[in-house]
Amino acid sequence: MKTIKGLFYLVTVCLFMISCDSVKIDHKNQELPQFSIIGISVHTTNAGGQSQKDIGDLFTKFMIENTMAKIPGRLSDETYCMYTDYESDFQGPYTCILGCKVKSLDSIPAGMIGKEIPATKYNVYTSTGKLPDCVMNTWIGIWKSAPDRKYSADFDVYGDKAKNPANAEVETYVSVK
Protein backbone atom coordinates (compact mmCIF):
# COMPACT_ATOMS: atom_id res chain seq x y z
CA MET A 1 0.00 0.00 0.00
CA LYS A 2 2.85 2.39 0.87
CA THR A 3 4.49 1.73 -2.52
CA ILE A 4 1.24 2.45 -4.35
CA LYS A 5 0.79 5.69 -2.39
CA GLY A 6 4.39 6.71 -3.21
CA LEU A 7 3.89 5.89 -6.90
CA PHE A 8 0.63 7.84 -6.97
CA TYR A 9 2.38 10.84 -5.37
CA LEU A 10 5.24 10.64 -7.89
CA VAL A 11 2.80 10.50 -10.83
CA THR A 12 0.91 13.49 -9.38
CA VAL A 13 4.16 15.46 -9.06
CA CYS A 14 5.14 14.61 -12.65
CA LEU A 15 1.72 15.61 -13.99
CA PHE A 16 1.90 18.89 -12.08
CA MET A 17 5.37 19.60 -13.48
CA ILE A 18 4.21 18.85 -17.04
CA SER A 19 0.89 20.70 -16.87
CA CYS A 20 2.11 23.92 -15.31
CA ASP A 21 4.37 26.28 -17.25
CA SER A 22 4.85 28.87 -14.53
CA VAL A 23 3.74 29.33 -10.97
CA LYS A 24 3.94 32.41 -8.77
CA ILE A 25 4.81 31.40 -5.25
CA ASP A 26 4.87 33.88 -2.36
CA HIS A 27 8.19 34.49 -0.66
CA LYS A 28 10.18 37.10 1.22
CA ASN A 29 13.77 38.14 0.55
CA GLN A 30 16.43 37.81 3.22
CA GLU A 31 20.21 38.10 3.36
CA LEU A 32 21.95 35.74 5.77
CA PRO A 33 25.51 35.89 7.11
CA GLN A 34 27.92 32.99 6.71
CA PHE A 35 27.13 29.97 8.89
CA SER A 36 28.11 26.32 9.30
CA ILE A 37 26.25 23.06 9.77
CA ILE A 38 27.28 19.56 10.81
CA GLY A 39 25.21 16.49 10.04
CA ILE A 40 24.85 13.33 8.00
CA SER A 41 24.58 13.32 4.23
CA VAL A 42 23.51 11.51 1.10
CA HIS A 43 24.29 12.15 -2.56
CA THR A 44 21.04 11.99 -4.53
CA THR A 45 19.00 13.25 -7.48
CA ASN A 46 15.38 14.27 -8.01
CA ALA A 47 15.17 12.00 -11.08
CA GLY A 48 12.72 9.14 -10.72
CA GLY A 49 11.75 10.19 -7.20
CA GLN A 50 15.14 9.02 -5.88
CA SER A 51 15.56 12.02 -3.56
CA GLN A 52 12.26 11.27 -1.80
CA LYS A 53 13.54 7.82 -0.86
CA ASP A 54 17.10 8.90 -0.04
CA ILE A 55 16.14 11.93 2.03
CA GLY A 56 13.36 9.99 3.78
CA ASP A 57 15.92 7.33 4.71
CA LEU A 58 18.31 10.07 5.88
CA PHE A 59 15.61 11.53 8.18
CA THR A 60 14.94 8.03 9.57
CA LYS A 61 18.66 7.50 10.28
CA PHE A 62 18.92 10.98 11.85
CA MET A 63 16.09 10.17 14.27
CA ILE A 64 16.94 6.52 15.04
CA GLU A 65 20.63 7.26 15.70
CA ASN A 66 19.82 10.44 17.70
CA THR A 67 22.23 12.33 15.45
CA MET A 68 21.28 15.75 16.79
CA ALA A 69 22.59 14.88 20.26
CA LYS A 70 25.97 13.92 18.74
CA ILE A 71 26.55 17.25 16.96
CA PRO A 72 29.12 19.35 18.88
CA GLY A 73 28.64 23.10 19.28
CA ARG A 74 25.01 22.99 18.20
CA LEU A 75 23.42 26.46 18.30
CA SER A 76 19.80 25.27 18.54
CA ASP A 77 17.56 22.24 18.15
CA GLU A 78 16.43 23.34 14.68
CA THR A 79 17.06 20.69 12.04
CA TYR A 80 18.47 21.87 8.71
CA CYS A 81 17.88 19.86 5.57
CA MET A 82 20.45 21.37 3.21
CA TYR A 83 20.79 20.83 -0.52
CA THR A 84 24.25 21.68 -1.83
CA ASP A 85 27.11 20.69 -4.15
CA TYR A 86 24.74 20.75 -7.13
CA GLU A 87 26.29 19.22 -10.24
CA SER A 88 24.02 21.35 -12.45
CA ASP A 89 20.55 22.44 -11.34
CA PHE A 90 17.58 20.88 -9.51
CA GLN A 91 17.38 18.14 -12.12
CA GLY A 92 20.95 16.94 -11.57
CA PRO A 93 22.70 15.18 -8.68
CA TYR A 94 23.38 17.05 -5.43
CA THR A 95 24.25 16.42 -1.78
CA CYS A 96 21.68 16.60 1.00
CA ILE A 97 22.95 17.25 4.54
CA LEU A 98 20.64 16.75 7.50
CA GLY A 99 22.01 18.42 10.62
CA CYS A 100 22.22 21.50 12.79
CA LYS A 101 23.75 24.96 12.69
CA VAL A 102 26.98 24.99 14.73
CA LYS A 103 29.48 27.42 16.26
CA SER A 104 32.37 26.03 14.21
CA LEU A 105 33.59 23.12 12.12
CA ASP A 106 36.55 22.46 14.43
CA SER A 107 35.20 19.11 15.65
CA ILE A 108 33.29 17.03 13.10
CA PRO A 109 32.38 13.56 14.44
CA ALA A 110 33.29 10.47 12.42
CA GLY A 111 30.57 9.60 9.93
CA MET A 112 29.36 13.20 9.71
CA ILE A 113 30.07 16.08 7.36
CA GLY A 114 30.55 19.79 7.97
CA LYS A 115 29.70 22.54 5.53
CA GLU A 116 30.35 26.28 5.64
CA ILE A 117 27.71 28.33 3.88
CA PRO A 118 28.82 31.74 2.60
CA ALA A 119 26.77 34.89 3.22
CA THR A 120 24.20 35.33 0.45
CA LYS A 121 20.68 36.40 -0.49
CA TYR A 122 17.74 34.00 -0.19
CA ASN A 123 14.13 33.77 -1.24
CA VAL A 124 12.34 32.42 1.84
CA TYR A 125 9.19 30.31 1.41
CA THR A 126 6.88 29.01 4.14
CA SER A 127 5.30 25.55 3.95
CA THR A 128 2.32 24.78 6.16
CA GLY A 129 0.39 21.54 6.52
CA LYS A 130 1.16 17.84 6.62
CA LEU A 131 4.79 16.69 6.44
CA PRO A 132 6.46 15.89 4.12
CA ASP A 133 3.79 16.83 1.56
CA CYS A 134 3.69 20.55 2.34
CA VAL A 135 7.46 20.89 1.88
CA MET A 136 7.40 18.89 -1.37
CA ASN A 137 4.61 21.12 -2.68
CA THR A 138 6.69 24.19 -1.88
CA TRP A 139 9.66 22.75 -3.77
CA ILE A 140 7.45 21.98 -6.78
CA GLY A 141 6.30 25.60 -6.73
CA ILE A 142 9.91 26.80 -6.51
CA TRP A 143 10.96 24.63 -9.46
CA LYS A 144 8.04 25.92 -11.52
CA SER A 145 8.50 29.60 -10.57
CA ALA A 146 12.15 29.40 -11.69
CA PRO A 147 13.78 32.04 -9.47
CA ASP A 148 17.28 33.15 -10.52
CA ARG A 149 19.01 30.56 -8.32
CA LYS A 150 22.68 30.37 -7.32
CA TYR A 151 22.61 26.61 -6.64
CA SER A 152 25.11 27.06 -3.83
CA ALA A 153 23.18 25.93 -0.75
CA ASP A 154 19.43 25.80 -0.22
CA PHE A 155 17.78 24.47 2.92
CA ASP A 156 14.62 23.72 4.86
CA VAL A 157 14.50 24.64 8.57
CA TYR A 158 12.48 22.39 10.86
CA GLY A 159 12.00 24.28 14.14
CA ASP A 160 9.43 24.26 16.95
CA LYS A 161 6.56 24.85 14.50
CA ALA A 162 7.46 21.63 12.64
CA LYS A 163 7.04 19.30 15.62
CA ASN A 164 3.44 18.36 14.74
CA PRO A 165 3.76 16.50 11.39
CA ALA A 166 0.02 16.82 10.74
CA ASN A 167 0.14 20.62 10.95
CA ALA A 168 3.72 21.79 10.50
CA GLU A 169 5.37 25.00 9.42
CA VAL A 170 8.76 24.80 7.68
CA GLU A 171 10.81 27.59 6.13
CA THR A 172 12.65 26.94 2.86
CA TYR A 173 15.62 29.14 1.91
CA VAL A 174 16.67 29.24 -1.76
CA SER A 175 19.95 31.00 -2.59
CA VAL A 176 19.45 33.57 -5.34
CA LYS A 177 21.65 35.80 -7.48
matplotlib code that plots the C-alpha trace (Angstrom):
import matplotlib.pyplot as plt

x = [0.0, 2.8, 4.5, 1.2, 0.8, 4.4, 3.9, 0.6, 2.4, 5.2, 2.8, 0.9, 4.2, 5.1, 1.7, 1.9, 5.4, 4.2, 0.9, 2.1, 4.4, 4.8, 3.7, 3.9, 4.8, 4.9, 8.2, 10.2, 13.8, 16.4, 20.2, 22.0, 25.5, 27.9, 27.1, 28.1, 26.3, 27.3, 25.2, 24.8, 24.6, 23.5, 24.3, 21.0, 19.0, 15.4, 15.2, 12.7, 11.8, 15.1, 15.6, 12.3, 13.5, 17.1, 16.1, 13.4, 15.9, 18.3, 15.6, 14.9, 18.7, 18.9, 16.1, 16.9, 20.6, 19.8, 22.2, 21.3, 22.6, 26.0, 26.5, 29.1, 28.6, 25.0, 23.4, 19.8, 17.6, 16.4, 17.1, 18.5, 17.9, 20.4, 20.8, 24.3, 27.1, 24.7, 26.3, 24.0, 20.5, 17.6, 17.4, 20.9, 22.7, 23.4, 24.3, 21.7, 23.0, 20.6, 22.0, 22.2, 23.7, 27.0, 29.5, 32.4, 33.6, 36.6, 35.2, 33.3, 32.4, 33.3, 30.6, 29.4, 30.1, 30.6, 29.7, 30.4, 27.7, 28.8, 26.8, 24.2, 20.7, 17.7, 14.1, 12.3, 9.2, 6.9, 5.3, 2.3, 0.4, 1.2, 4.8, 6.5, 3.8, 3.7, 7.5, 7.4, 4.6, 6.7, 9.7, 7.4, 6.3, 9.9, 11.0, 8.0, 8.5, 12.1, 13.8, 17.3, 19.0, 22.7, 22.6, 25.1, 23.2, 19.4, 17.8, 14.6, 14.5, 12.5, 12.0, 9.4, 6.6, 7.5, 7.0, 3.4, 3.8, 0.0, 0.1, 3.7, 5.4, 8.8, 10.8, 12.7, 15.6, 16.7, 20.0, 19.5, 21.7]
y = [0.0, 2.4, 1.7, 2.5, 5.7, 6.7, 5.9, 7.8, 10.8, 10.6, 10.5, 13.5, 15.5, 14.6, 15.6, 18.9, 19.6, 18.9, 20.7, 23.9, 26.3, 28.9, 29.3, 32.4, 31.4, 33.9, 34.5, 37.1, 38.1, 37.8, 38.1, 35.7, 35.9, 33.0, 30.0, 26.3, 23.1, 19.6, 16.5, 13.3, 13.3, 11.5, 12.1, 12.0, 13.2, 14.3, 12.0, 9.1, 10.2, 9.0, 12.0, 11.3, 7.8, 8.9, 11.9, 10.0, 7.3, 10.1, 11.5, 8.0, 7.5, 11.0, 10.2, 6.5, 7.3, 10.4, 12.3, 15.8, 14.9, 13.9, 17.3, 19.3, 23.1, 23.0, 26.5, 25.3, 22.2, 23.3, 20.7, 21.9, 19.9, 21.4, 20.8, 21.7, 20.7, 20.7, 19.2, 21.4, 22.4, 20.9, 18.1, 16.9, 15.2, 17.0, 16.4, 16.6, 17.3, 16.7, 18.4, 21.5, 25.0, 25.0, 27.4, 26.0, 23.1, 22.5, 19.1, 17.0, 13.6, 10.5, 9.6, 13.2, 16.1, 19.8, 22.5, 26.3, 28.3, 31.7, 34.9, 35.3, 36.4, 34.0, 33.8, 32.4, 30.3, 29.0, 25.6, 24.8, 21.5, 17.8, 16.7, 15.9, 16.8, 20.5, 20.9, 18.9, 21.1, 24.2, 22.8, 22.0, 25.6, 26.8, 24.6, 25.9, 29.6, 29.4, 32.0, 33.1, 30.6, 30.4, 26.6, 27.1, 25.9, 25.8, 24.5, 23.7, 24.6, 22.4, 24.3, 24.3, 24.9, 21.6, 19.3, 18.4, 16.5, 16.8, 20.6, 21.8, 25.0, 24.8, 27.6, 26.9, 29.1, 29.2, 31.0, 33.6, 35.8]
z = [0.0, 0.9, -2.5, -4.3, -2.4, -3.2, -6.9, -7.0, -5.4, -7.9, -10.8, -9.4, -9.1, -12.6, -14.0, -12.1, -13.5, -17.0, -16.9, -15.3, -17.3, -14.5, -11.0, -8.8, -5.2, -2.4, -0.7, 1.2, 0.5, 3.2, 3.4, 5.8, 7.1, 6.7, 8.9, 9.3, 9.8, 10.8, 10.0, 8.0, 4.2, 1.1, -2.6, -4.5, -7.5, -8.0, -11.1, -10.7, -7.2, -5.9, -3.6, -1.8, -0.9, 0.0, 2.0, 3.8, 4.7, 5.9, 8.2, 9.6, 10.3, 11.8, 14.3, 15.0, 15.7, 17.7, 15.4, 16.8, 20.3, 18.7, 17.0, 18.9, 19.3, 18.2, 18.3, 18.5, 18.1, 14.7, 12.0, 8.7, 5.6, 3.2, -0.5, -1.8, -4.2, -7.1, -10.2, -12.4, -11.3, -9.5, -12.1, -11.6, -8.7, -5.4, -1.8, 1.0, 4.5, 7.5, 10.6, 12.8, 12.7, 14.7, 16.3, 14.2, 12.1, 14.4, 15.7, 13.1, 14.4, 12.4, 9.9, 9.7, 7.4, 8.0, 5.5, 5.6, 3.9, 2.6, 3.2, 0.4, -0.5, -0.2, -1.2, 1.8, 1.4, 4.1, 3.9, 6.2, 6.5, 6.6, 6.4, 4.1, 1.6, 2.3, 1.9, -1.4, -2.7, -1.9, -3.8, -6.8, -6.7, -6.5, -9.5, -11.5, -10.6, -11.7, -9.5, -10.5, -8.3, -7.3, -6.6, -3.8, -0.8, -0.2, 2.9, 4.9, 8.6, 10.9, 14.1, 16.9, 14.5, 12.6, 15.6, 14.7, 11.4, 10.7, 11.0, 10.5, 9.4, 7.7, 6.1, 2.9, 1.9, -1.8, -2.6, -5.3, -7.5]

ax = plt.figure().add_subplot(projection="3d")
ax.plot(x, y, z, "-o")
ax.set_aspect("equal")
plt.show()
